[in-house]
Structures are given as structure tokens and as C-alpha cells.
Amino acid sequence: MWKETNESLERSFVFKDFKAAFAFMTEVAFYAEQHNHHPDWSNVYNRVHVRLSTHDAGNVVTEKDRHLAAAIDRVFEKYDS
């Protein structure tokens, strides 16, 4: 589940291995680029941590972040097994 504060939405994802985590990040990257809204994220082996905020709105949570979070959740459903 996403954790929301005034400044960000955050969630960690766990995958079966590094390859799955990297594939997830690649798929999310294409969506983020298409919508010109990019996550602050990190990856260590099978874990991906994502932090979303809208920089041009003063680093607060906006609808852009909520839409990207929902898209990320949809991508994760493919890998969550």
C-alpha cells in the first residue's frame, strides 16, 4: 500500500529476483516518460522503493502522483505472484 504524507507518496515493492524488479522498473519508466512525471526510486536486488511528488508544484502530492501510483500498481500486478 502507498503511504501518503503532504510531501510524497511512498511504497516498496518486492519481486522474485533482480530480473523481475528491473523489468518492472523498465515498464514503469516508459509510462513515466510518456506522462513526463518521473519517480524518485531505488533498487536493491529484488526490492524497489518508489517516492512520488510533483516537483513543479513545490514537492507536494498532486493528482499526477496519484495517477502514476495507480499505473505503477497496475504494472506490479503482472509481477506479484
Summary of the structure (lengths in Angstrom):
residues: 81
radius of gyration: 12.1
end to end distance: 16.0
largest distance: 36.7
contacts: 215
relative contact order: 0.26
helix: 46%
strand: 26%
